[in-house]
Amino acid sequence: MVTVLGQQNSIANNFLAELRNIDIQRDSQRFRKNLERLGEVFAYEISKKLPYQQKDIDSPLGIAPMNLLAQQPVVATILRAGLPFHHGMLNFFDHAESAFVSAYRKHEKDGSFIIQLDYISAPDLNDKILILADPMLATGHSVEVSLKGLLHYGIPSKIHVVSIISSATGIDYLQRVLPHDTDIWTVAVDNELTAQSYIVPGLGDAGDLAFGEKMSF
């Protein structure tokens, strides 16, 4: 299932508009804050799909039966642009475990690239709900490689892949290669990828906008 939040009237569109805006996005602190805010929006929306159980809560004046999360998810992210996005999700899933993946495009001389996976830190994922958050879903290969690496730590009961901007090509690719019951969440779907696999209109390099331009070797 693919959920596109931007197709609804939602404050998420305001945050995304600021992320895309060439003038506003120059403020890196504001850019990181909007990534964090959208992490919170997604956490709220995904929370509606998670399992719940009823518990009795003692209040000063009585007992209130309430439906509470039966299980906290594991929130994973791909470094580095994913860090503020991940933090926003943890603001809502405040008892969740976390996983971190270092994966990046390693460019070849002919202009092509492979996804280089250098590092993973994760808890036991067996029978847990896994949320993999990465702000930009371009080709889908980073998510595919990262998820394959994470599955060495166990088989989740459910997988949610979350991106702020996705390409139509990337979504189509993930629907072919990921487990069939994976849920994909995004705010916007952009139809164009450049020859260098950047999303158009997109927003640019999310990692550089959040943390400063990186040096290439």
Buried (B, 14 or more C-beta within 10 A) or exposed (E): EBBBBBEEEBEBBEBBEBBBBEEEBEEEEBBBBBBBBBBBBBBEBBBEEBEEEEEEEEEEEEEEEEEEBEBBBBBBBBBBBBBBBBBBBBEBBEEBBBBBBBBBBEEEEEEEBEBEBEEBEBBEBEEBBBBBBBBBBBBBBBBBBBBEBBBEBBEBBBBBBBBBBBBEBBBEBBBEEBEEEBBBBBBBBBEEBEEEBBBEEBBBEBBBBBBEEEEEE
